[in-house]
Amino acid sequence: MESRRKRERARDESVRAREREQERERARESRAGEIAGHSDRKSEREREQERREERKNGRERKRESSREILLGDICQTLQHTVTHCNTLQHTTTHCNTLQHTALHCNRLQHNARHCNTLQHSATHCNSLQHSA
């Protein structure tokens, strides 16, 4: 987000510098025309119209550039989200494996308890047989 602001500020400064340079150039042209005695109202109107169009085009380029920056930020966010999602999927798979292993382990513990009970019963039975 901070880098986007820096890019926007740098772009704005570049646009302003370009506009200042264009204004200086127009002033030089105007002075040269006055010196040569060619100050004509129609050409002045045309130059003013050109300046307006240049400013308009600069604003449009600025808007397009802002859109590109925004799309770039959105793309980075989406890539981060996809990476995060992939990590979550991997973690889920691992968790499912652990749950399956836990179920298997619980069955083994149950069977071991049952086996111990049978062994205890057999020992008790043998004791009863020997005492009879």
N, C-alpha and C positions, 0 to 999 in steps of 0.2 A: 504494500500500500504506500509506504514511504517512497519507494523507488518510483512509483507511478507519479507521485507529486513532484519529485525531482525532475522527471522527464517532462512533465507538463510545464514546470517553471522554466526549464531550459528552452523548451519549444516556444513558450510565450516570449521569452527574452530574445530569441532568434527572430521571431516575427517582428517584434518592436524594432530591433536593430535594422532589419531589412526595410521597414517602413520609414525609419529615420533616414537611411541612405537614399531611398527613393525620393523623399521630400527634398533632401539636399540637391539631388540631381535635377529635380524639377525647378528648384530655385535658380540653379546655375543656368539651366536652359532659358528660364524666364529673363534673367539678367542679360544673357547673350542676345535674346530676341529684342529686348528694349534697346540695347546698344546698337544693334543693326537697324533699328527703326521698323521692326516687323511686328509690333504688338498688335495682334488682330484678335478681336473678340471671339470669333468662331473657333479659332484654334485654342484659345484659352478655355472655352466651354468644352471643347473636345478633350483637352488635357484634364480638366476637372472630372469629366465623365470617366476617363481612363483611370484616374486616381480612385474614384468610387468603385469601379470594377475590380481594381487591384486589391482594395481593402476587402471587398466582398469575397473575392477568391481566396484571400488570406484567411478570412474567417471560416470559409468552407474547408480549406486544407486543415485548419486547426481542429474543426469538428471531426473530420475524417481521422486525423491523427489521434484524437481523444477516443474515438470508437475503437481504433486499432489497439490502443493501450488497454482499454477496458476489455476487449475480447482476449487479449493476451493474458490479462489477470484472471479472467474467467477460465481460460484454458488451463492455466497453472493450478487453479483451485480444483478443477475437475480431475486433473492428473493426480493431484494429492488425494482426492477422495477415492479415486479408483485404486490407488496404492493401498490406502487404508482399508478399503473393502476387501482387497485381495488378502491382506494380513488377517482380517477378521474371518474370512473363509478358511484360511489355513488353521487359525486357532480353533474354529468350530470343528473342523475335521479332526484335529488333535484331541479336542474335548470328547467327541463321539467315540474315538478309539479308546480313550481312558474310561468312558462309561461302559463300553463293551467289556474291557478288561476287568473292571470292578464287578460287573455282573458275573463274569466267569469265576472270579476269585470268590465271590459270595457262594456260588454253587459248590466250589471246591471245599469251602469252609463247612457248608452244610453237610456235604458228603463225609468229611472228616469227622464231624460230630456224630453222625449216624454210625460210622465205622467204630468210633470209640465206644459208643453205646453198645454196639453189638459185641465188641471185645469184652466190655465189662460184663455183659449178660452171659457170654460164654464162660468167662472166668467164674462167675457166680454159679453157673450150671455145673461146671466141673467140680467146684467145691461141694455142691450138694450131692453130686454123684459119689464123691470120695467119702463123704460122711455117711452115706446110706448104707 
